């Protein structure tokens, strides 16, 4: 039975699976706290999925084949994402054990000051992400090192993660190499550079405000951290072979990024280079990790890639910092992504997503309402489908004809999609971005969420600019729209 031929669920009915999911997630978080991603959230997603399927099959006679087909298509679309996650696990383990991250932390804590650390971390991540076009690559590499530096400087991990994510998503959003930037412009038929230029009207003010917030917050940070910094540097120097040679790995990684190789290839090659570096400079650590079997150094390298590693530095806090989970550490995240993707797929196949968005579109009467509805839909789809790429595509598809009918430029739609769907994905605990970044940084989504100022300000800024009408042009059509 085709989706067009069947009756769409009433919006109130369509909201039931979402309410079930949100209610169960609230219970899971209350019961398990930071361990909610280790199984509880997955059960909540499957229960929401079951609710959607049951309602659709019993009351709307949607065949199971429709759900099966949509889930197959959706999961096929995230196959590369899952491989990237496994590769990120390899990268995080190898960059730590090889001494890349410890070296960056060792020198970083001696160069950076607590007062200017947050604004510096945000700016550094923005630059790296702008050049690489990938927030995931930025956070998995320089972001992890910055989190360690912030910890040594006595900066709250929530503030540091917020600065890292804010900068990384600014660069991801504005880079012509970014997947989301290319997707938002192509799905709306806008030239990518026109799209980026038009985004500067909302993105630049949001990012400048973010930098000001981090600058002011940094001025209030405690500067009496000499003892902690000394402990970190002593612990790192006595455990790892701290050498500037290790920095060849991030330098060569930057070269690969400049060559515009796909993220998966860059991350994999970087992990291999870090493994070679570990064999040369940190054989004692690999031997310690791989003890208890033949060829302990080789065994240690394999464990570094796929399993949990623990290195004794003499300081408990530093031990936690340099421990890694490898590919195995990403399995809970992958499990959660699969459940989230399946939930989003059945919501699409059932027509429930379309029912809710049609209701939103029917309320649009003016420019501000149009942009606000588009931004709200992008955020809603991040919550409902669990994936920013799906959110961008569905938002663009749903609103394209509305923008045409009301005479607004396609670039307004492409900008609003990016201002909402791209940057808020990392704020949703069960979204692919939220799950990935919380796993990579070791900071829960709800912990860093209040400090991701750029990600919060972006959708608000796009609505504010729409209210003002700055550089928003409307052509005369047969369907006039009320101006605010």
Secondary structure in CASP SS format (residue, H / E / C, confidence):
PFRMAT SS
TARGET T0000
AUTHOR 0000-0000-0000
METHOD secondary structure of the structure
MODEL  1
X C 1.00
X C 1.00
X C 1.00
X C 1.00
X C 1.00
X C 1.00
X C 1.00
X C 1.00
X C 1.00
X C 1.00
X H 1.00
X H 1.00
X H 1.00
X H 1.00
X H 1.00
X H 1.00
X H 1.00
X H 1.00
X H 1.00
X H 1.00
X H 1.00
X H 1.00
X H 1.00
X H 1.00
X H 1.00
X H 1.00
X H 1.00
X H 1.00
X H 1.00
X H 1.00
X H 1.00
X H 1.00
X H 1.00
X H 1.00
X H 1.00
X H 1.00
X H 1.00
X H 1.00
X C 1.00
X H 1.00
X H 1.00
X H 1.00
X H 1.00
X H 1.00
X H 1.00
X H 1.00
X H 1.00
X H 1.00
X H 1.00
X H 1.00
X H 1.00
X H 1.00
X H 1.00
X H 1.00
X H 1.00
X H 1.00
X H 1.00
X H 1.00
X H 1.00
X C 1.00
X C 1.00
X C 1.00
X C 1.00
X H 1.00
X H 1.00
X H 1.00
X H 1.00
X H 1.00
X H 1.00
X H 1.00
X H 1.00
X H 1.00
X H 1.00
X H 1.00
X H 1.00
X H 1.00
X H 1.00
X C 1.00
X H 1.00
X H 1.00
X H 1.00
X H 1.00
X H 1.00
X H 1.00
X H 1.00
X H 1.00
X H 1.00
X H 1.00
X H 1.00
X H 1.00
X H 1.00
X H 1.00
X H 1.00
X H 1.00
X H 1.00
X H 1.00
X H 1.00
X C 1.00
X C 1.00
X H 1.00
X H 1.00
X H 1.00
X H 1.00
X H 1.00
X H 1.00
X H 1.00
X H 1.00
X H 1.00
X H 1.00
X H 1.00
X H 1.00
X C 1.00
X C 1.00
X H 1.00
X H 1.00
X H 1.00
X H 1.00
X H 1.00
X H 1.00
X H 1.00
X H 1.00
X H 1.00
X H 1.00
X H 1.00
X H 1.00
X H 1.00
X H 1.00
X H 1.00
X H 1.00
X H 1.00
X H 1.00
X H 1.00
X C 1.00
X C 1.00
X H 1.00
X H 1.00
X H 1.00
X H 1.00
X H 1.00
X H 1.00
X H 1.00
X H 1.00
X H 1.00
X H 1.00
X H 1.00
X H 1.00
X H 1.00
X H 1.00
X H 1.00
X H 1.00
X H 1.00
X H 1.00
X C 1.00
X C 1.00
X C 1.00
X C 1.00
X H 1.00
X H 1.00
X H 1.00
X H 1.00
X H 1.00
X H 1.00
X H 1.00
X H 1.00
X H 1.00
X H 1.00
X H 1.00
X H 1.00
X H 1.00
X H 1.00
X H 1.00
X H 1.00
X H 1.00
X H 1.00
X C 1.00
X C 1.00
X C 1.00
X C 1.00
X H 1.00
X H 1.00
X H 1.00
X H 1.00
X H 1.00
X H 1.00
X H 1.00
X H 1.00
X H 1.00
X C 1.00
X C 1.00
X C 1.00
X C 1.00
X H 1.00
X H 1.00
X H 1.00
X H 1.00
X H 1.00
X H 1.00
X H 1.00
X H 1.00
X H 1.00
X H 1.00
X H 1.00
X H 1.00
X H 1.00
X H 1.00
X H 1.00
X H 1.00
X H 1.00
X H 1.00
X H 1.00
X H 1.00
X H 1.00
X H 1.00
X H 1.00
X H 1.00
X H 1.00
X H 1.00
X H 1.00
X H 1.00
X C 1.00
X C 1.00
X C 1.00
X C 1.00
X C 1.00
X C 1.00
X H 1.00
X H 1.00
X H 1.00
X H 1.00
X H 1.00
X H 1.00
X H 1.00
X H 1.00
X H 1.00
X H 1.00
X H 1.00
X H 1.00
X H 1.00
X H 1.00
X C 1.00
X C 1.00
X C 1.00
X C 1.00
X H 1.00
X H 1.00
X H 1.00
X H 1.00
X H 1.00
X H 1.00
X H 1.00
X H 1.00
X H 1.00
X H 1.00
X H 1.00
X H 1.00
X H 1.00
X H 1.00
X H 1.00
X C 1.00
X C 1.00
X C 1.00
X C 1.00
X H 1.00
X H 1.00
X H 1.00
X H 1.00
X H 1.00
X H 1.00
X H 1.00
X H 1.00
X H 1.00
X H 1.00
X H 1.00
X H 1.00
X H 1.00
X H 1.00
X H 1.00
X H 1.00
X H 1.00
X H 1.00
X H 1.00
X C 1.00
X H 1.00
X H 1.00
X H 1.00
X H 1.00
X H 1.00
X H 1.00
X H 1.00
X C 1.00
X C 1.00
X C 1.00
X C 1.00
X C 1.00
X C 1.00
X H 1.00
X H 1.00
X H 1.00
X H 1.00
X H 1.00
X H 1.00
X H 1.00
X H 1.00
X H 1.00
X H 1.00
X H 1.00
X C 1.00
X C 1.00
X E 1.00
X C 1.00
X C 1.00
X C 1.00
X C 1.00
X C 1.00
X C 1.00
X H 1.00
X H 1.00
X H 1.00
X H 1.00
X H 1.00
X H 1.00
X H 1.00
X C 1.00
X E 1.00
X C 1.00
X C 1.00
X H 1.00
X H 1.00
X H 1.00
X H 1.00
X H 1.00
X H 1.00
X H 1.00
X H 1.00
X H 1.00
X H 1.00
X H 1.00
X H 1.00
X H 1.00
X H 1.00
X H 1.00
X H 1.00
X H 1.00
X H 1.00
X H 1.00
X H 1.00
X H 1.00
X H 1.00
X H 1.00
X C 1.00
X C 1.00
X H 1.00
X H 1.00
X H 1.00
X H 1.00
X H 1.00
X H 1.00
X H 1.00
X H 1.00
X H 1.00
X H 1.00
X H 1.00
X C 1.00
X C 1.00
X C 1.00
X E 1.00
X H 1.00
X H 1.00
X H 1.00
X H 1.00
X H 1.00
X H 1.00
X H 1.00
X H 1.00
X H 1.00
X H 1.00
X H 1.00
X H 1.00
X H 1.00
X H 1.00
X H 1.00
X H 1.00
X H 1.00
X H 1.00
X H 1.00
X C 1.00
X C 1.00
X H 1.00
X H 1.00
X H 1.00
X H 1.00
X H 1.00
X H 1.00
X H 1.00
X H 1.00
X H 1.00
X H 1.00
X H 1.00
X H 1.00
X H 1.00
X H 1.00
X H 1.00
X H 1.00
X H 1.00
X H 1.00
X H 1.00
X C 1.00
X E 1.00
X C 1.00
X H 1.00
X H 1.00
X H 1.00
X H 1.00
X H 1.00
X H 1.00
X H 1.00
X H 1.00
X H 1.00
X H 1.00
X H 1.00
X H 1.00
X H 1.00
X H 1.00
X H 1.00
X H 1.00
X H 1.00
X H 1.00
X C 1.00
X C 1.00
X C 1.00
X C 1.00
X H 1.00
X H 1.00
X H 1.00
X H 1.00
X H 1.00
X H 1.00
X H 1.00
X H 1.00
X H 1.00
X H 1.00
X C 1.00
X C 1.00
X C 1.00
X H 1.00
X H 1.00
X H 1.00
X H 1.00
X H 1.00
X H 1.00
X H 1.00
X C 1.00
X H 1.00
X H 1.00
X H 1.00
X H 1.00
X H 1.00
X H 1.00
X H 1.00
X H 1.00
X H 1.00
X H 1.00
X H 1.00
X H 1.00
X H 1.00
X H 1.00
X H 1.00
X H 1.00
X C 1.00
X C 1.00
X C 1.00
X C 1.00
X C 1.00
X E 1.00
X C 1.00
X C 1.00
X C 1.00
X C 1.00
X C 1.00
X C 1.00
X C 1.00
X E 1.00
X C 1.00
X C 1.00
END
